[in-house]
Amino acid sequence: MDWRIAQAIRVMEQQMDEHVCFAALARRLGMSTTRLHHLFAAETGMPPGAYLRRIRLDAAAIRLCWTRDTAGQISMRLGYASQASFTHAFIRRFGCTPLQFRRRFRAGLTTEGMTAAYGPIGVREVDGFVLVTRRYIGDLYAVRGYWRDFEDRLRRCGVPRHGALYIGLMYDDPRHTPVEQLRYDCGVTIPGSSGLDEDRLARHGLHLFATRSGRYACLRFKGSRAEVFGAYRSLCDHWARASRFTVTDDPALEVHGIPRHHMDPQHLSFTLMLALE
């Protein structure tokens, strides 16, 4: 992905609740507004305005499932001018109102993902991670290939990895987001003062990113690839929705000691972390 489009995506994902001026964003990236729109569409399959609407609405769907926020609170949080405009956009994306969406989700919940099946969930304060990352979009069953490509780029770029943690960043719920739009970042921790050349990273399709510091719900997962989604259901569908905390709009983190493709798919081991407020 072109580094300028990757940067534009980061800006939109971090400012979902704000008005994004694409002309100003284009100037910041050293290109015309027309060039930004054409390049963005070529890289993502949609123009920047449509992309921003999509990630806002998918974030709204997650909040409807995992929090007790009202539709009005969610619309305000995500920068909609009114609840009516939010509801109209939501219907266009999901074919139902936010309230209907929440009711259908809750009606479909089963005990399969209850927390007891995957071990205890703890809440702890976590410092933010400074990462080198790369964005991948598509089928999550291809994640081992993502990590293989990512590790090759790190090697070619000379990113130091001694003692590093490998972190996958999950942005979307595959039950609500089409498979061809699912966002996943591969990341590796680096010292905050590593002095890495961002231009060199960009030439290899890599980017710096800092995760949120603060409170996280943490679940230690051990099991097969087929059981990973059950762990997400346990943490997000059941625990987060029933807890006194509220999930943020930050990505869920999968913290590994080694890159995912070096693990046996039948014996995965990582810590699943969900940012809270």
N, C-alpha and C positions, 0 to 999 in steps of 0.2 A: 504494500500500500504506500502511495506517495506520502512522504513525511508531512507535507502541508495539510493533506486531508486527514491524516491521523491526528494532527494537532487541532484541526477544526472540530473533529469528533470529540476530542477531549474537552474542548471549550463547551460544546453543547451539552455533553453529559454532566459536566460540573456546574452548569448554569441552567438546568432544566426549568427552574422556577423564575427565570429572568427573561426579559426581552433580549433576543440576540439580534444585533444589527449585522446582517451579512455583508453589507458594504464595508463596515469598519473591520469585520473579521478578515475580509479579503485583503484590505490594505495592510493589516497586521501581518498577513502571510505573504505579502509582496506580489499580489496578483490582482487582476480586475475581478469585479463581481461576476461578470459573465464567465470568465475562466474558472472561478471557484465553482459555480454551478455546474459547468460542463464536466470538470474533473471530478467533482464530488459524485455526480450521477454515474460517471464511468466506473468509479471505484466501489460504490455502494449499491448501485441500481436504483437510486432515487435522489432527487434534489435535496439540498440541505433542509429546506423548510419541511418537506415531507418526513425526512429522517427525524427531525426534532419532534414533530407531532407523534411519530411512531414510538419513540423511546419514552415520551411523556405518558402516553396512554398505556404502554406496557408496564411502566412504573406504577401507574394508577391501579392496574389490574392486580399487581402484586400487593399493593397496600390494601386493596379491598379484601384480599384473601388472608393476609398475615397480620392485619391490625384491626383495631376497633374504630379507626377514624371514620367519620361520616363522609359522604360524597362531597359535601360542601367543604369540609376541611381538606380533603384530598385535592379538590379543584384549586383551592387557594394555595396550597403547598406547591403545586406544580405550575403555578403562574397563569391560570386561566382567568379571564376577565370576569366571568360569572359562572355559577353552577350550571346555568342553562347551556352556555357554550361548551362546557366540559361534557355535559350529558349528550349533546348533539354529536360531538366528536367521538365520544365513547361508543355510541350506537353505530356510527359509521365503521368503526374499527372492529367491534365485537358482535354487532347485531342484536344487542340488548342494552337496557339501561344499566348503570352501575349497581343499583339495588338488585335487579334481576340476576346480574352476574354474581354478586355476593351470595345470594340465596341458592343459586345453582351449585356454586362451589361448596357451600356448607352442606347441602343435601347430598353431595357426592363423597363426603369424607368417610373414610373407613377407619377401623382400628389397626389396619396394617402398618401404618406409620407411627403408631404410638411410641412415646419416648422409651418405654421399658424395653422395647425390642432392640434398641441400639445403645443402651448404656446411659449413664448420667450426663446431664448437661450442666455445665458450670458457667458462671458469669465472672469475668475478670477484666481488669484494666490492661490494655495492651498499647504499647508504643506503636506509632505508625511505622510501617516498613517503607524504606526507600528501595525502589525496584527498577531494574531494566525490564521492559515488557515488549511484547509484540501482540497485536490484535489478530484474532482469527474469527471468521464468520462462517457458520454452517453447522453441519451435523456433529453433535457432541460425541458420537461414537467414533469420530475421527480424531479424538483428542490425543491419542498416542502419536499419531502422525504430526500433530501440531507441536508436541513437545520434541519430537525428533528434529523437526525443522528448526525450532527455536534453539535447541542446543547447538546445532550446526552453525547458526548465525552468531551465537555467543562465542564459539570457538574462533570463527573467522574474524570477528571483531576484537578479539583479545580481551573479553570481559573477564575479570578475575572471579573465580567461583569457590575458592577454598573456604570451607566452613559456611557456605551460603545455604539459605533455605530456598526451596522452589515453591512458588505460590501460583495457583490457578485462580483466576478471578471470573466469577460467574455473574452475569448481569441480568439474565432473562430466565423466565420459567418456561420450559419447553411445552408445557400444557397450554400456554396462551400465545406464545410467539412462534410463528412459522419456522421450520427447521432452517430454511435458507437465510433467516435473519438473526439467528442465535449468536450472541457475542460471547467470546471467551478469550481472555488474555493469559498467555504464559508469562510468568515473571520470575526473576531471581533477585534475591536481596543483595545489595551492595552497601559498603560503608557510606555514610552521609557525605564524607569528604573525599570520595574516591577520585575526583577530578577527571571523570570520563569525558571525552570529547563528544558533545551531543550531535555535532555535524557528522562525525564518523559513525555514531550509532544510527543516525537517520539513514545514512547510505546503505546500511545493512537491514533497514526496516525495523529498527529498535528505537525505543523511546523511554525516557525517564518518567516515573510515576510514583507518587507517594500515597499510601493508603491512609485512611482516617485513623487517628489515635483516639483512644477512649475505651468505652465499655463494649465488650463483645460476649455473645453467647458462644460457648465452645463445646463441640462434641467430638470425641476421639473415635474415628471410624476405623474399623478393621473388618474387612470382608471382601466379597467379590465385586466386580464391576456391575453386575446385575443388581446388587444391593445398594448402590450409591444413591439412587433416587429415593429409596426408602428412608435413608438417613436424612435427606433433605426434607422429606415429608415430616419426619419425626421432629426435626428442629423448627421448621418454618410453619407447616400447616397446624401442628398441634402445640408445641411449646411456645413459640413466639406469639401466637394468637391468644393464648391463655395467660401469658405472663403479664406482669405489671409494667413491662418495658414496651417500647415501640421501636420497630425496626427502622433503620434509616434507608435512604435511597442508594447507599453504597453497595458495591458488588459483594457477594458472599466470597469468602476466601477458603481455598483448599491448600493447607500448608503441608508440604512434603519435605522429607529429608533428602530425597533424590528425585530426579525428573520422573514423571509418571511413566514414560515408556520403558524405564528400567525396572519397573515393578511387574511382578506376576499379576495379570489381570484377575486371577482368582484369589489373590492374597494382597489386596491393597491396604495401605496404612497411611492415614493422614488425619490432620485435625481440621474439622469444618468450623468456620467462624462466621458469625453474623453480627454486623454492627448494630448497636442499640443506642437509644437515647431516652 
